[in-house]
Amino acid sequence: MDWSQRVNAALDYIEENLEHNIDMAKAASLALCSPNRFADIFLATTGLQVSEYIRRRRLSLAAVELQASEGKIIDIALKYGYASPTAFNRAFQKQHKVSPQYARSRRVPLLTYPRLSLQIILKGEIHVKVRIEEKPAFTVVGVKKRFGNDMEVKQGELEPIPAFWASISKETYAQLAELANANPKGLVGMCADFDGVREFDYYIAAATTKSTPKGLHSYDIPAATWVILENDGQEFWDLHQRFFKEWLPSSGYHRADASIIPDIEVYSGIPEDDSYVELWFPIVKDS
C-alpha cells in the first residue's frame, strides 16, 4: 500500500464514523503515522485542518438529512456530534448561512462539502532545489507564542503568525542576530510543543551555542536527517505543499514524528517577499 492509499484508508475510516466518535489515533494508524503527523499531512495536502474537514462533512450530511426527512432537529444534531440545539444552530448557520429551521421550512439550497479522496499528481515542469543532510543536535533560542489551529483571521488583519513576526521589536531581532552562531544560519520559524487539541507554540529564534538570555526561550532539536527545500521564487505555502504532495510520496522516506522533531523555516532576515527561505523537514528512511 503506497502513501496516498494509506491516507485514503484514514479518510475512509473518518467517513464511516461521521455519526460516531472519531478516534484520530486510529485514523493516523491507518495512515501508518502519528496523529500529529497525520494532521500535518492533511493540512499540507488539503489546506484544511482535519477537525474542520470533519465538521464540514458532518454538517453537510446533517443538512441533507434535515431536508430529506422529518426527523427532529435535536435528534439530527445529536447524531452528528452536537450536544445542544444552540451549538448545532451556531455551527449550521456558520456553514450554511441559514438556521436549521429556516433550511427545513424554505428548502433553500445549502452549501455541502463532498468526501475527500487523495490523489497524488507529480508535476515536473516546476523544479525544486532539494538536498538531504545529516545534522547534529542543535538548540534554538528566541521568543514564542501559543496558537491554536482553529484560529480565525478578521477581515483586514494579518494571519496570526505573520502578525507575530511583525510584532517583534527591532531590539529583539538584534538580540537574536547576536545569538546566532550555529547552523542553520539566519532566523528560524518553528511550530513545536503540540498538545492533544492541536495547540502549539510558534518560535521566532536563532540557532546558538550561547546561554539563553532572560526573557527568551530555548528548544533542543535532536540529531536528524533533514530534507531541505530551497525557495526559488515560489510562494512559501506552495513549497510546503510540494514537499508533501510531490517529493515525499516518491522519495523512499517518511516524515519523522513532528512531536519529537519539528519542521523549521530558515530565513536570511526578517521575512519579506524577497527574503530567502529554506524549509527543513526531518525525515526517516523507509524500512
C-alpha positions as a Markdown table, in Angstrom:
| # | Residue | x | y | z |
|---|---|---|---|---|
| 1 | Met | 0.0 | 0.0 | 0.0 |
| 2 | Asp | 1.5 | 3.3 | -1.1 |
| 3 | Trp | 1.4 | 6.6 | 0.8 |
| 4 | Ser | -1.7 | 8.0 | -0.9 |
| 5 | Gln | -3.6 | 4.7 | -0.3 |
| 6 | Arg | -2.7 | 4.8 | 3.4 |
| 7 | Val | -4.1 | 8.4 | 3.7 |
| 8 | Asn | -7.2 | 7.4 | 1.8 |
| 9 | Ala | -7.7 | 4.5 | 4.3 |
| 10 | Ala | -7.7 | 7.0 | 7.1 |
| 11 | Leu | -10.2 | 9.1 | 5.1 |
| 12 | Asp | -12.4 | 6.0 | 4.7 |
| 13 | Tyr | -12.4 | 5.5 | 8.5 |
| 14 | Ile | -13.4 | 9.1 | 9.1 |
| 15 | Glu | -16.2 | 8.9 | 6.6 |
| 16 | Glu | -17.5 | 5.7 | 8.1 |
| 17 | Asn | -17.6 | 7.2 | 11.5 |
| 18 | Leu | -19.1 | 10.7 | 11.0 |
| 19 | Glu | -22.1 | 9.6 | 13.0 |
| 20 | His | -19.9 | 8.3 | 15.9 |
| 21 | Asn | -16.8 | 9.4 | 17.8 |
| 22 | Ile | -13.8 | 9.5 | 15.6 |
| 23 | Asp | -10.6 | 8.2 | 17.1 |
| 24 | Met | -7.8 | 10.3 | 15.5 |
| 25 | Ala | -5.2 | 7.9 | 16.8 |
| 26 | Lys | -7.0 | 5.1 | 14.9 |
| 27 | Ala | -7.2 | 7.2 | 11.7 |
| 28 | Ala | -3.5 | 8.1 | 12.0 |
| 29 | Ser | -2.6 | 4.4 | 12.5 |
| 30 | Leu | -4.3 | 3.5 | 9.2 |
| 31 | Ala | -2.0 | 6.1 | 7.5 |
| 32 | Leu | 0.9 | 4.5 | 9.4 |
| 33 | Cys | 1.9 | 7.7 | 11.2 |
| 34 | Ser | 1.3 | 9.6 | 14.5 |
| 35 | Pro | -1.8 | 11.8 | 15.0 |
| 36 | Asn | 0.4 | 14.9 | 14.8 |
| 37 | Arg | 2.0 | 13.8 | 11.5 |
| 38 | Phe | -1.4 | 12.8 | 10.1 |
| 39 | Ala | -2.7 | 16.3 | 10.9 |
| 40 | Asp | 0.3 | 17.9 | 9.2 |
| 41 | Ile | -0.1 | 15.8 | 6.1 |
| 42 | Phe | -3.8 | 16.5 | 5.9 |
| 43 | Leu | -3.3 | 20.3 | 6.3 |
| 44 | Ala | -0.5 | 20.3 | 3.8 |
| 45 | Thr | -2.4 | 18.4 | 1.1 |
| 46 | Thr | -5.9 | 19.9 | 1.5 |
| 47 | Gly | -5.4 | 23.3 | 3.1 |
| 48 | Leu | -7.8 | 22.3 | 5.9 |
| 49 | Gln | -7.4 | 21.2 | 9.5 |
| 50 | Val | -8.7 | 17.7 | 9.8 |
| 51 | Ser | -11.1 | 18.9 | 12.5 |
| 52 | Glu | -12.5 | 21.5 | 10.1 |
| 53 | Tyr | -13.0 | 18.8 | 7.4 |
| 54 | Ile | -14.9 | 16.6 | 9.8 |
| 55 | Arg | -17.1 | 19.5 | 10.9 |
| 56 | Arg | -17.9 | 20.4 | 7.3 |
| 57 | Arg | -18.7 | 16.8 | 6.4 |
| 58 | Arg | -20.9 | 16.3 | 9.4 |
| 59 | Leu | -22.8 | 19.5 | 8.8 |
| 60 | Ser | -23.2 | 18.6 | 5.1 |
| 61 | Leu | -24.8 | 15.2 | 6.0 |
| 62 | Ala | -26.9 | 16.9 | 8.6 |
| 63 | Ala | -28.2 | 19.4 | 6.0 |
| 64 | Val | -29.2 | 16.6 | 3.6 |
| 65 | Glu | -30.9 | 14.7 | 6.4 |
| 66 | Leu | -32.7 | 17.8 | 7.6 |
| 67 | Gln | -34.3 | 18.5 | 4.3 |
| 68 | Ala | -34.9 | 14.8 | 3.3 |
| 69 | Ser | -36.5 | 13.6 | 6.5 |
| 70 | Glu | -39.0 | 14.5 | 9.2 |
| 71 | Gly | -36.5 | 13.8 | 12.0 |
| 72 | Lys | -36.4 | 16.1 | 14.9 |
| 73 | Ile | -33.7 | 18.8 | 14.6 |
| 74 | Ile | -32.4 | 17.9 | 18.1 |
| 75 | Asp | -32.0 | 14.2 | 17.1 |
| 76 | Ile | -30.1 | 15.2 | 13.9 |
| 77 | Ala | -27.9 | 17.5 | 16.0 |
| 78 | Leu | -27.1 | 14.7 | 18.4 |
| 79 | Lys | -26.4 | 12.2 | 15.6 |
| 80 | Tyr | -23.7 | 14.4 | 14.2 |
| 81 | Gly | -22.0 | 15.2 | 17.5 |
| 82 | Tyr | -23.7 | 18.3 | 18.8 |
| 83 | Ala | -24.8 | 18.1 | 22.4 |
| 84 | Ser | -27.2 | 21.0 | 22.3 |
| 85 | Pro | -29.5 | 22.7 | 19.8 |
| 86 | Thr | -27.7 | 26.0 | 20.4 |
| 87 | Ala | -24.3 | 24.6 | 19.4 |
| 88 | Phe | -25.8 | 22.9 | 16.4 |
| 89 | Asn | -27.7 | 26.0 | 15.3 |
| 90 | Arg | -24.5 | 28.1 | 15.6 |
| 91 | Ala | -22.4 | 25.7 | 13.6 |
| 92 | Phe | -25.1 | 25.2 | 11.0 |
| 93 | Gln | -25.5 | 28.9 | 10.4 |
| 94 | Lys | -21.8 | 29.4 | 10.2 |
| 95 | Gln | -21.5 | 26.9 | 7.3 |
| 96 | His | -24.9 | 27.2 | 5.6 |
| 97 | Lys | -25.7 | 30.9 | 6.3 |
| 98 | Val | -29.2 | 30.0 | 7.5 |
| 99 | Ser | -30.7 | 28.3 | 10.6 |
| 100 | Pro | -31.7 | 24.6 | 10.6 |
| 101 | Gln | -35.4 | 25.7 | 11.0 |
| 102 | Tyr | -35.2 | 28.0 | 8.0 |
| 103 | Ala | -33.4 | 25.5 | 5.9 |
| 104 | Arg | -36.1 | 22.9 | 6.5 |
| 105 | Ser | -39.1 | 25.2 | 6.1 |
| 106 | Arg | -37.9 | 27.0 | 3.0 |
| 107 | Arg | -36.0 | 24.2 | 1.3 |
| 108 | Val | -33.2 | 26.6 | 0.3 |
| 109 | Pro | -30.0 | 25.4 | -1.4 |
| 110 | Leu | -27.3 | 24.6 | 1.1 |
| 111 | Leu | -23.6 | 24.5 | 0.9 |
| 112 | Thr | -22.3 | 20.9 | 1.2 |
| 113 | Tyr | -18.8 | 19.5 | 1.1 |
| 114 | Pro | -18.0 | 16.2 | -0.6 |
| 115 | Arg | -15.9 | 13.4 | 0.8 |
| 116 | Leu | -12.2 | 13.9 | 0.0 |
| 117 | Ser | -10.1 | 11.4 | -1.8 |
| 118 | Leu | -6.4 | 11.9 | -2.1 |
| 119 | Gln | -4.7 | 11.5 | -5.4 |
| 120 | Ile | -1.0 | 12.4 | -5.9 |
| 121 | Ile | -0.2 | 14.1 | -9.2 |
| 122 | Leu | 3.5 | 14.7 | -9.7 |
| 123 | Lys | 4.3 | 17.9 | -11.7 |
| 124 | Gly | 7.8 | 18.0 | -13.0 |
| 125 | Glu | 7.6 | 21.2 | -15.0 |
| 126 | Ile | 8.5 | 23.3 | -11.9 |
| 127 | His | 11.8 | 22.3 | -10.4 |
| 128 | Val | 12.5 | 22.4 | -6.7 |
| 129 | Lys | 16.0 | 22.7 | -5.3 |
| 130 | Val | 16.3 | 19.9 | -2.7 |
| 131 | Arg | 19.1 | 18.5 | -0.6 |
| 132 | Ile | 19.3 | 15.9 | 2.1 |
| 133 | Glu | 21.7 | 16.5 | 5.0 |
| 134 | Glu | 22.6 | 14.8 | 8.3 |
| 135 | Lys | 22.6 | 17.4 | 11.1 |
| 136 | Pro | 23.8 | 17.0 | 14.7 |
| 137 | Ala | 21.6 | 18.2 | 17.6 |
| 138 | Phe | 21.3 | 21.9 | 18.0 |
| 139 | Thr | 19.5 | 24.5 | 20.1 |
| 140 | Val | 17.4 | 27.4 | 19.1 |
| 141 | Val | 16.7 | 30.4 | 21.4 |
| 142 | Gly | 14.1 | 33.1 | 20.9 |
| 143 | Val | 10.6 | 34.3 | 21.6 |
| 144 | Lys | 7.5 | 32.1 | 21.4 |
| 145 | Lys | 3.7 | 32.5 | 21.4 |
| 146 | Arg | 0.9 | 29.9 | 21.8 |
| 147 | Phe | -1.5 | 29.4 | 18.9 |
| 148 | Gly | -4.5 | 27.2 | 18.2 |
| 149 | Asn | -5.2 | 25.6 | 14.8 |
| 150 | Asp | -8.7 | 26.9 | 14.9 |
| 151 | Met | -7.5 | 30.5 | 15.0 |
| 152 | Glu | -9.6 | 32.8 | 12.8 |
| 153 | Val | -8.5 | 35.9 | 10.8 |
| 154 | Lys | -10.6 | 39.0 | 10.9 |
| 155 | Gln | -11.0 | 40.9 | 7.7 |
| 156 | Gly | -8.2 | 43.4 | 7.1 |
| 157 | Glu | -5.8 | 41.7 | 9.6 |
| 158 | Leu | -2.7 | 39.7 | 9.0 |
| 159 | Glu | -2.6 | 36.0 | 9.5 |
| 160 | Pro | -1.7 | 35.3 | 13.2 |
| 161 | Ile | 1.8 | 34.0 | 12.6 |
| 162 | Pro | 2.9 | 36.8 | 10.2 |
| 163 | Ala | 1.3 | 39.2 | 12.7 |
| 164 | Phe | 3.6 | 37.7 | 15.4 |
| 165 | Trp | 6.6 | 38.3 | 13.2 |
| 166 | Ala | 5.5 | 41.9 | 12.7 |
| 167 | Ser | 5.1 | 42.4 | 16.4 |
| 168 | Ile | 8.7 | 41.6 | 17.3 |
| 169 | Ser | 10.8 | 44.7 | 18.1 |
| 170 | Lys | 14.0 | 45.7 | 16.4 |
| 171 | Glu | 15.8 | 45.2 | 19.7 |
| 172 | Thr | 14.6 | 41.6 | 19.9 |
| 173 | Tyr | 15.7 | 41.0 | 16.3 |
| 174 | Ala | 19.1 | 42.5 | 17.1 |
| 175 | Gln | 19.3 | 40.2 | 20.1 |
| 176 | Leu | 18.6 | 37.1 | 18.0 |
| 177 | Ala | 21.2 | 38.2 | 15.4 |
| 178 | Glu | 23.7 | 38.5 | 18.2 |
| 179 | Leu | 22.9 | 35.0 | 19.5 |
| 180 | Ala | 23.0 | 33.3 | 16.0 |
| 181 | Asn | 26.3 | 31.4 | 15.8 |
| 182 | Ala | 25.3 | 27.9 | 14.7 |
| 183 | Asn | 23.6 | 26.2 | 11.8 |
| 184 | Pro | 21.1 | 26.8 | 10.5 |
| 185 | Lys | 22.2 | 30.3 | 9.8 |
| 186 | Gly | 19.6 | 33.1 | 10.0 |
| 187 | Leu | 16.3 | 33.4 | 11.8 |
| 188 | Val | 14.3 | 30.3 | 12.5 |
| 189 | Gly | 10.5 | 30.0 | 12.5 |
| 190 | Met | 9.2 | 26.8 | 14.1 |
| 191 | Cys | 6.0 | 25.2 | 15.3 |
| 192 | Ala | 6.5 | 22.9 | 18.3 |
| 193 | Asp | 5.0 | 21.6 | 21.6 |
| 194 | Phe | 1.7 | 20.4 | 20.1 |
| 195 | Asp | -0.8 | 19.3 | 22.6 |
| 196 | Gly | -3.7 | 16.9 | 22.4 |
| 197 | Val | -6.1 | 19.5 | 20.9 |
| 198 | Arg | -3.5 | 20.8 | 18.4 |
| 199 | Glu | -2.5 | 23.9 | 20.1 |
| 200 | Phe | 1.2 | 24.7 | 19.5 |
| 201 | Asp | 4.0 | 27.2 | 20.3 |
| 202 | Tyr | 5.5 | 29.1 | 17.4 |
| 203 | Tyr | 9.1 | 30.2 | 17.9 |
| 204 | Ile | 11.0 | 33.0 | 16.3 |
| 205 | Ala | 14.5 | 32.1 | 17.1 |
| 206 | Ala | 18.2 | 31.6 | 16.2 |
| 207 | Ala | 20.4 | 28.6 | 16.4 |
| 208 | Thr | 23.0 | 29.2 | 19.0 |
| 209 | Thr | 25.6 | 27.6 | 21.4 |
| 210 | Lys | 25.2 | 30.6 | 23.8 |
| 211 | Ser | 23.3 | 30.6 | 27.0 |
| 212 | Thr | 19.6 | 31.6 | 27.0 |
| 213 | Pro | 19.1 | 35.3 | 28.0 |
| 214 | Lys | 16.4 | 36.2 | 30.4 |
| 215 | Gly | 13.0 | 36.5 | 28.8 |
| 216 | Leu | 13.8 | 34.2 | 25.9 |
| 217 | His | 13.1 | 30.5 | 25.5 |
| 218 | Ser | 15.2 | 27.6 | 24.3 |
| 219 | Tyr | 14.3 | 24.5 | 22.4 |
| 220 | Asp | 16.6 | 21.5 | 21.8 |
| 221 | Ile | 16.3 | 19.8 | 18.4 |
| 222 | Pro | 17.8 | 16.3 | 18.3 |
| 223 | Ala | 20.2 | 15.0 | 15.6 |
| 224 | Ala | 18.3 | 14.1 | 12.4 |
| 225 | Thr | 18.3 | 13.6 | 8.7 |
| 226 | Trp | 16.7 | 16.6 | 7.0 |
| 227 | Val | 15.4 | 17.3 | 3.6 |
| 228 | Ile | 15.9 | 20.9 | 2.8 |
| 229 | Leu | 13.8 | 22.7 | 0.1 |
| 230 | Glu | 15.2 | 26.0 | -1.2 |
| 231 | Asn | 12.8 | 28.8 | -2.1 |
| 232 | Asp | 13.4 | 29.5 | -5.8 |
| 233 | Gly | 10.7 | 32.2 | -6.3 |
| 234 | Gln | 7.8 | 30.1 | -5.2 |
| 235 | Glu | 5.2 | 31.0 | -2.5 |
| 236 | Phe | 6.0 | 29.7 | 0.9 |
| 237 | Trp | 2.8 | 27.6 | 1.1 |
| 238 | Asp | 3.3 | 26.2 | -2.4 |
| 239 | Leu | 6.8 | 25.0 | -1.4 |
| 240 | His | 5.4 | 23.4 | 1.8 |
| 241 | Gln | 2.7 | 21.6 | -0.2 |
| 242 | Arg | 5.1 | 20.4 | -2.8 |
| 243 | Phe | 7.1 | 18.5 | -0.1 |
| 244 | Phe | 4.0 | 16.5 | 0.9 |
| 245 | Lys | 2.4 | 16.1 | -2.5 |
| 246 | Glu | 5.3 | 15.6 | -4.8 |
| 247 | Trp | 8.6 | 14.9 | -3.1 |
| 248 | Leu | 7.7 | 12.8 | -0.1 |
| 249 | Pro | 5.5 | 10.1 | -1.8 |
| 250 | Ser | 8.2 | 9.2 | -4.3 |
| 251 | Ser | 11.3 | 9.7 | -2.1 |
| 252 | Gly | 11.6 | 6.4 | -0.1 |
| 253 | Tyr | 11.4 | 8.4 | 3.1 |
| 254 | His | 8.7 | 9.3 | 5.6 |
| 255 | Arg | 8.4 | 12.3 | 7.8 |
| 256 | Ala | 9.8 | 11.9 | 11.3 |
| 257 | Asp | 7.4 | 12.3 | 14.2 |
| 258 | Ala | 6.5 | 16.0 | 14.5 |
| 259 | Ser | 6.0 | 15.7 | 18.2 |
| 260 | Ile | 9.8 | 14.9 | 18.5 |
| 261 | Ile | 11.4 | 16.9 | 15.7 |
| 262 | Pro | 9.5 | 19.9 | 14.4 |
| 263 | Asp | 9.7 | 21.3 | 10.8 |
| 264 | Ile | 11.6 | 24.6 | 10.6 |
| 265 | Glu | 11.7 | 27.6 | 8.4 |
| 266 | Val | 15.0 | 29.3 | 7.9 |
| 267 | Tyr | 15.1 | 33.0 | 6.8 |
| 268 | Ser | 18.0 | 35.2 | 5.9 |
| 269 | Gly | 16.4 | 38.1 | 7.7 |
| 270 | Ile | 13.0 | 39.3 | 8.8 |
| 271 | Pro | 10.6 | 37.5 | 6.4 |
| 272 | Glu | 9.6 | 39.7 | 3.5 |
| 273 | Asp | 8.6 | 39.0 | -0.1 |
| 274 | Asp | 12.2 | 38.9 | -1.2 |
| 275 | Ser | 13.5 | 37.1 | 1.9 |
| 276 | Tyr | 15.4 | 33.9 | 1.1 |
| 277 | Val | 13.9 | 30.9 | 2.8 |
| 278 | Glu | 14.6 | 27.2 | 3.3 |
| 279 | Leu | 12.1 | 24.7 | 4.6 |
| 280 | Trp | 13.6 | 21.9 | 6.7 |
| 281 | Phe | 11.7 | 18.7 | 7.2 |
| 282 | Pro | 13.0 | 15.8 | 9.4 |
| 283 | Ile | 12.8 | 12.5 | 7.5 |
| 284 | Val | 13.4 | 8.8 | 8.2 |
| 285 | Lys | 14.3 | 6.2 | 5.6 |
| 286 | Asp | 11.5 | 3.7 | 4.8 |
| 287 | Ser | 12.2 | 0.3 | 6.1 |
